[in-house]
Amino acid sequence: MLFSIVYITQKNQESAKKSIMEKSHENEHPIKAFGWAARDTSGVLSPLNFSRRETGEKDVQFKVMYCGICHTDLHQIKNEWGITKYPIIPGHEIVGVVTEVGNKVDKFKIGDKIGVGYLVGSCNECENCTNDLENYCPGQVLTANGTHSDGTITHGGYSDLMVVNEHFIVRWPDNLPMEAAPLLCAGVTTYSPLRYYGLDKPGMHIGVVGLGGLGHMAVKFAKAFGTKVTVISTSISKKDEAIERLGADSFLVSRDPEQMQAAGGSLDGIIDTVSAVHPIFPLLNLLKTNGKLVMVGAPEKPLELPVFPLLLGRKLVGGSAIGGVKEVQEMVNFAEKHNITPDVEVVPMEYVNRAVERLVKSDVKYRFVLDIGNTLKKS
């Protein structure tokens, strides 16, 4: 997920946290749990016994079956954003099976397949929350490395079980593989801006910058909406993958001025998934009049924003971060209907540190998914 969301959320919660004493991860709650945690900035994960809260009246307890490894997990376990609370059990692309429900739960029952994404709580009162935009709530509670109202730290999906309020759970469609867990972050992060910014109309021409975990999902959703898709990358080596495997219609090498100039004014919108610092002037030149460049990647340093291309073409630069619970449900339903799944490499829990190393090197197409249910063994 995005640094900006995490940073703003942490800042908004700081004053509340000062008055709450964080409790021991081993005995803060009555439900014994087990997972893999990072204990320091090395980011190395190892087994940890900890606890979950009792299943409250509106809570759902479930067995974790699969959990994706998101690049945000890497930032958090190594404290690259300066906000990590150790020990941290990461994971926010979680699919599991319900094992217990509270007496006031009316959406789920034991045995249901469910999903949990980046959030497990919000204020439920602000304008964003009342408009199904919990992802923009100042009081949001992150699935991992967040803080509950009682002061306890949230632990994510690299664990055997979880307890989550039913409002922040989505029903997992029967015909959608549980291994498609990255839809809960990478999926909605690209689905949401395509929908909100009106880039989902058949016949439109959409550009996708970057072909990684986010980019390949943007291509799949954009194609499912009936648009023409051009992948924009620094590397020609991804051309065959983009067109032959993912179904993109064309490919541009962003470092080739002639290619970029020839494609000028051809795109209705662009989804930019790149998290490294990169120039956006060439991208703005690709847009038609009234075109929209939407940022979903999160570069660590500010990007330079050229104004003249915006003025001369009435163009927009916007942003988007994950999605509210209602939209996540809409997205997984759409994915089932159109047979959209992320390209994943499923690995056992004990492979997690090797997977992290490979992810740093971009040595995966396009997401790792941990097989928690079958391979997480207590030591």
C-alpha positions as CSV (number, residue, x, y, z in Angstrom):
1,M,0.0,0.0,0.0
2,L,0.9,3.6,-0.1
3,F,3.2,5.5,2.2
4,S,0.9,8.6,2.3
5,I,-2.0,6.6,3.8
6,V,0.1,5.0,6.4
7,Y,1.9,8.2,7.3
8,I,-1.3,10.3,7.6
9,T,-3.0,7.6,9.6
10,Q,-0.2,7.3,12.0
11,K,0.0,11.0,12.5
12,N,-3.7,11.3,13.1
13,Q,-3.6,8.6,15.7
14,E,-0.5,9.8,17.6
15,S,-2.3,11.9,20.2
16,A,-4.6,9.0,21.0
17,K,-1.8,6.5,21.3
18,K,0.1,8.7,23.8
19,S,-2.6,8.0,26.4
20,I,-2.7,4.2,25.8
21,M,-0.2,1.8,27.0
22,E,0.6,-0.9,24.5
23,K,0.4,-4.4,25.9
24,S,2.5,-7.4,25.6
25,H,2.0,-9.2,22.3
26,E,2.0,-12.6,24.1
27,N,-0.7,-12.1,26.7
28,E,-2.7,-9.0,25.7
29,H,-5.7,-11.1,24.5
30,P,-7.1,-14.6,25.5
31,I,-6.9,-16.3,22.1
32,K,-3.6,-18.0,21.4
33,A,-2.3,-17.4,17.9
34,F,0.9,-18.2,15.9
35,G,2.6,-16.4,13.1
36,W,5.8,-15.2,11.6
37,A,7.1,-11.8,12.7
38,A,10.0,-9.4,12.1
39,R,11.6,-8.2,15.4
40,D,14.0,-5.5,14.1
41,T,15.0,-3.5,11.1
42,S,16.7,-6.5,9.5
43,G,13.3,-7.5,8.4
44,V,14.0,-11.2,9.0
45,L,10.8,-13.0,9.9
46,S,10.7,-15.9,12.4
47,P,8.0,-17.8,14.3
48,L,6.1,-15.9,17.1
49,N,3.5,-16.9,19.6
50,F,1.1,-14.1,20.2
51,S,-2.6,-13.6,20.9
52,R,-5.9,-12.3,19.4
53,R,-8.9,-10.8,21.1
54,E,-12.0,-12.8,21.9
55,T,-14.6,-13.0,19.1
56,G,-16.9,-10.0,20.0
57,E,-20.5,-9.7,19.1
58,K,-19.8,-8.2,15.7
59,D,-16.5,-10.1,15.1
60,V,-15.6,-12.9,12.8
61,Q,-12.9,-15.4,13.7
62,F,-11.3,-17.2,10.8
63,K,-8.5,-19.5,9.8
64,V,-6.1,-17.9,7.4
65,M,-5.6,-19.9,4.2
66,Y,-3.6,-17.6,1.9
67,C,-1.8,-14.3,2.3
68,G,-0.1,-12.2,-0.4
69,I,3.2,-10.6,0.1
70,C,2.9,-6.9,-0.8
71,H,5.7,-4.5,-1.3
72,T,4.3,-2.5,1.6
73,D,5.2,-5.5,3.8
74,L,8.8,-5.0,3.0
75,H,8.7,-1.3,3.9
76,Q,7.0,-2.2,7.2
77,I,9.2,-5.1,8.4
78,K,12.4,-3.0,7.7
79,N,10.9,0.2,9.2
80,E,11.6,2.1,6.0
81,W,8.8,4.5,6.8
82,G,9.9,5.0,10.4
83,I,6.6,3.9,11.9
84,T,7.0,0.2,12.6
85,K,6.2,-1.2,16.0
86,Y,8.1,-4.4,16.6
87,P,7.4,-7.3,16.6
88,I,5.4,-6.9,13.5
89,I,3.4,-9.7,11.8
90,P,2.7,-8.3,8.3
91,G,0.1,-9.3,5.7
92,H,-3.0,-7.5,4.4
93,E,-4.0,-9.6,1.4
94,I,-5.8,-12.3,3.3
95,V,-8.2,-15.1,2.4
96,G,-9.6,-17.5,4.9
97,V,-12.5,-19.6,6.2
98,V,-14.8,-18.6,9.0
99,T,-14.5,-20.6,12.2
100,E,-16.5,-18.6,14.7
101,V,-19.0,-15.6,14.6
102,G,-20.2,-13.2,17.2
103,N,-23.9,-13.3,18.3
104,K,-24.7,-10.2,16.3
105,V,-23.0,-11.1,13.1
106,D,-25.5,-11.3,10.3
107,K,-23.3,-11.3,7.1
108,F,-21.3,-14.4,7.6
109,K,-21.5,-18.0,9.0
110,I,-19.1,-20.7,9.9
111,G,-17.5,-22.2,6.8
112,D,-17.8,-19.1,4.6
113,K,-14.8,-18.1,2.5
114,I,-13.9,-14.5,3.2
115,G,-11.3,-11.8,2.5
116,V,-9.6,-9.1,4.5
117,G,-7.6,-6.2,2.9
118,Y,-5.6,-3.3,4.2
119,L,-8.0,-2.1,6.9
120,V,-9.7,-3.7,9.9
121,G,-11.2,-0.6,11.5
122,S,-12.2,3.1,11.0
123,C,-14.1,5.7,13.0
124,N,-17.4,4.8,11.3
125,E,-18.6,8.4,11.8
126,C,-16.7,10.7,9.4
127,E,-17.9,11.8,6.0
128,N,-15.6,9.3,4.3
129,C,-16.9,6.4,6.4
130,T,-20.5,7.3,5.8
131,N,-19.8,7.3,2.1
132,D,-18.1,3.9,2.0
133,L,-14.7,5.4,1.8
134,E,-13.1,3.9,4.9
135,N,-9.8,3.9,3.0
136,Y,-9.7,7.7,3.4
137,C,-10.8,7.8,7.1
138,P,-8.3,9.7,9.3
139,G,-9.0,7.1,12.0
140,Q,-8.5,4.0,10.0
141,V,-6.9,1.0,11.6
142,L,-4.4,-0.9,9.5
143,T,-4.6,-4.7,9.3
144,A,-0.9,-4.9,10.3
145,N,1.1,-2.4,12.4
146,G,-2.0,-0.4,13.3
147,T,-3.4,0.4,16.7
148,H,-6.8,-0.7,18.0
149,S,-8.8,1.6,20.2
150,D,-7.7,-0.4,23.3
151,G,-4.0,0.3,22.5
152,T,-3.1,-3.1,21.2
153,I,-1.2,-3.5,18.0
154,T,-2.8,-5.2,15.0
155,H,-1.1,-8.2,13.5
156,G,-1.6,-9.3,9.9
157,G,-2.1,-12.4,7.8
158,Y,1.2,-14.1,8.2
159,S,-0.6,-16.0,11.0
160,D,-2.9,-18.9,11.7
161,L,-6.0,-17.1,12.6
162,M,-7.5,-13.6,12.8
163,V,-10.5,-11.8,14.5
164,V,-12.0,-9.0,12.5
165,N,-15.1,-6.9,12.7
166,E,-17.6,-8.1,10.1
167,H,-17.8,-4.7,8.4
168,F,-14.2,-5.0,7.2
169,I,-14.7,-8.4,5.7
170,V,-15.7,-9.2,2.1
171,R,-17.4,-12.4,0.9
172,W,-15.0,-14.4,-1.2
173,P,-16.7,-15.6,-4.4
174,D,-17.0,-19.4,-4.7
175,N,-15.5,-19.5,-8.2
176,L,-12.5,-17.3,-7.4
177,P,-9.4,-19.2,-6.3
178,M,-8.3,-18.4,-2.8
179,E,-4.8,-18.0,-4.0
180,A,-6.0,-14.8,-5.7
181,A,-5.6,-13.0,-2.4
182,P,-3.5,-10.1,-3.9
183,L,-6.8,-8.8,-5.4
184,L,-7.5,-7.4,-1.9
185,C,-4.7,-4.8,-2.4
186,A,-3.1,-4.8,-5.8
187,G,-6.5,-5.5,-7.4
188,V,-8.6,-2.8,-5.8
189,T,-5.7,-0.3,-6.0
190,T,-6.0,-0.4,-9.8
191,Y,-9.7,-1.2,-10.1
192,S,-10.8,1.8,-8.0
193,P,-9.1,4.6,-10.0
194,L,-10.2,3.1,-13.3
195,R,-13.8,3.3,-12.1
196,Y,-13.7,6.6,-10.2
197,Y,-11.9,8.6,-12.9
198,G,-14.2,7.2,-15.6
199,L,-11.4,5.3,-17.4
200,D,-13.6,2.1,-17.6
201,K,-15.6,2.9,-20.8
202,P,-15.4,0.6,-23.7
203,G,-13.3,2.0,-26.6
204,M,-11.2,4.2,-24.4
205,H,-7.4,4.0,-24.7
206,I,-5.7,3.5,-21.4
207,G,-2.0,3.6,-20.6
208,V,-0.4,1.5,-17.8
209,V,3.0,2.6,-16.5
210,G,5.0,-0.2,-15.0
211,L,4.3,-3.9,-15.3
212,G,4.7,-5.3,-11.8
213,G,2.2,-6.4,-9.1
214,L,0.0,-3.4,-9.6
215,G,0.6,-2.9,-13.3
216,H,-0.4,-6.3,-14.5
217,M,-3.7,-6.0,-12.5
218,A,-4.3,-2.6,-14.2
219,V,-3.9,-4.2,-17.6
220,K,-6.3,-7.1,-16.8
221,F,-9.0,-4.8,-15.3
222,A,-8.7,-2.2,-18.1
223,K,-9.1,-5.0,-20.8
224,A,-12.1,-6.4,-18.9
225,F,-13.7,-3.0,-19.1
226,G,-13.3,-3.1,-22.9
227,T,-10.6,-0.5,-23.3
228,K,-7.6,-0.5,-25.5
229,V,-4.4,-0.8,-23.3
230,T,-0.9,0.4,-23.9
231,V,1.8,-0.7,-21.4
232,I,4.6,1.9,-20.8
233,S,7.8,0.6,-19.4
234,T,11.5,1.4,-19.3
235,S,12.4,-2.1,-20.5
236,I,11.7,-3.6,-23.9
237,S,12.1,-7.0,-22.3
238,K,8.6,-6.8,-21.0
239,K,6.9,-6.3,-24.4
240,D,6.2,-9.9,-25.1
241,E,4.8,-10.5,-21.6
242,A,2.6,-7.4,-21.8
243,I,1.1,-8.2,-25.2
244,E,1.2,-12.0,-25.6
245,R,0.5,-13.0,-22.0
246,L,-1.5,-10.1,-20.5
247,G,-3.4,-9.0,-23.6
248,A,-2.2,-5.5,-23.9
249,D,-2.7,-3.9,-27.3
250,S,0.6,-2.0,-27.6
251,F,3.8,-1.3,-25.8
252,L,5.9,1.9,-25.4
253,V,9.5,2.1,-24.2
254,S,9.4,5.3,-22.1
255,R,13.1,5.9,-22.6
256,D,12.6,6.0,-26.4
257,P,11.8,9.7,-27.3
258,E,10.7,8.8,-30.8
259,Q,8.2,6.2,-29.6
260,M,6.9,8.5,-27.0
261,Q,6.5,11.4,-29.4
262,A,4.8,9.3,-32.0
263,A,2.2,8.3,-29.4
264,G,1.6,11.8,-28.2
265,G,-2.1,12.7,-27.6
266,S,-3.3,9.2,-28.0
267,L,-4.4,8.2,-24.4
268,D,-7.6,9.0,-22.6
269,G,-6.0,8.1,-19.2
270,I,-3.0,6.6,-17.6
271,I,-2.6,4.5,-14.5
272,D,0.9,5.1,-13.1
273,T,2.0,2.2,-10.8
274,V,5.7,3.1,-10.5
275,S,7.0,3.7,-7.0
276,A,10.4,4.9,-8.1
277,V,11.2,8.5,-8.9
278,H,10.5,9.1,-12.6
279,P,9.6,11.9,-14.9
280,I,5.9,12.5,-15.6
281,F,6.3,15.2,-18.4
282,P,6.6,12.5,-21.1
283,L,3.5,10.8,-19.7
284,L,1.4,14.0,-19.8
285,N,2.3,14.4,-23.4
286,L,0.7,11.0,-24.2
287,L,-2.7,12.3,-22.9
288,K,-5.4,13.6,-25.1
289,T,-7.1,16.9,-24.2
290,N,-9.0,16.3,-20.9
291,G,-6.8,13.2,-20.2
292,K,-6.1,12.0,-16.7
293,L,-2.9,10.8,-15.2
294,V,-3.6,8.8,-12.0
295,M,-0.8,8.0,-9.6
296,V,-1.2,4.8,-7.5
297,G,2.5,4.2,-6.9
298,A,4.3,6.0,-4.1
299,P,7.7,7.4,-4.9
300,E,9.8,8.1,-1.8
301,K,10.7,11.6,-3.0
302,P,8.4,14.2,-4.6
303,L,8.0,14.2,-8.3
304,E,8.3,17.3,-10.5
305,L,5.0,18.5,-11.8
306,P,5.2,20.4,-15.1
307,V,2.3,22.8,-15.3
308,F,2.2,23.8,-19.0
309,P,1.0,20.4,-20.3
310,L,-1.8,20.6,-17.9
311,L,-2.9,24.1,-18.9
312,L,-2.6,23.5,-22.7
313,G,-4.6,20.3,-22.6
314,R,-6.9,20.8,-19.6
315,K,-5.3,17.6,-18.2
316,L,-5.5,16.3,-14.7
317,V,-3.1,14.6,-12.3
318,G,-4.8,12.6,-9.5
319,G,-4.2,9.9,-7.1
320,S,-6.0,6.9,-5.5
321,A,-5.4,4.5,-2.6
322,I,-6.9,1.0,-2.2
323,G,-10.7,1.1,-1.9
324,G,-13.5,1.1,0.6
325,V,-15.0,-2.2,1.8
326,K,-18.0,-1.9,-0.5
327,E,-15.8,-1.3,-3.5
328,V,-13.5,-4.2,-2.6
329,Q,-16.6,-6.5,-2.6
330,E,-17.6,-5.0,-6.0
331,M,-14.1,-5.6,-7.3
332,V,-13.8,-9.3,-6.3
333,N,-17.3,-10.0,-7.7
334,F,-16.2,-8.4,-11.0
335,A,-13.0,-10.5,-10.9
336,E,-15.0,-13.6,-10.5
337,K,-17.4,-12.7,-13.3
338,H,-14.6,-11.9,-15.7
339,N,-12.2,-14.6,-14.6
340,I,-9.6,-12.1,-13.5
341,T,-6.8,-13.3,-11.1
342,P,-3.4,-12.0,-10.3
343,D,-0.4,-14.0,-11.6
344,V,1.1,-15.5,-8.4
345,E,3.7,-17.8,-7.2
346,V,2.4,-19.8,-4.2
347,V,5.1,-20.6,-1.6
348,P,5.2,-22.3,1.8
349,M,5.4,-20.2,5.0
350,E,9.0,-21.2,5.6
351,Y,10.0,-19.7,2.3
352,V,8.9,-16.3,3.3
353,N,12.4,-14.8,3.9
354,R,13.6,-16.0,0.5
355,A,10.5,-14.6,-1.1
356,V,11.2,-11.2,0.5
357,E,14.7,-11.3,-0.9
358,R,13.4,-12.1,-4.3
359,L,10.7,-9.4,-4.2
360,V,13.4,-6.8,-3.4
361,K,15.1,-7.9,-6.7
362,S,11.7,-7.9,-8.6
363,D,12.3,-11.6,-9.1
364,V,8.6,-12.6,-9.2
365,K,5.8,-12.5,-11.8
366,Y,4.0,-10.9,-10.3
367,R,3.1,-11.7,-6.7
368,F,4.1,-14.1,-4.0
369,V,1.3,-15.8,-2.0
370,L,1.9,-17.6,1.2
371,D,0.1,-20.9,1.6
372,I,-0.6,-20.3,5.3
373,G,-3.3,-22.9,5.8
374,N,-1.3,-25.9,4.6
375,T,2.3,-24.9,5.6
376,L,2.2,-22.8,8.7
377,K,3.4,-25.1,11.4
378,K,3.9,-24.2,15.1
379,S,7.4,-24.7,16.4
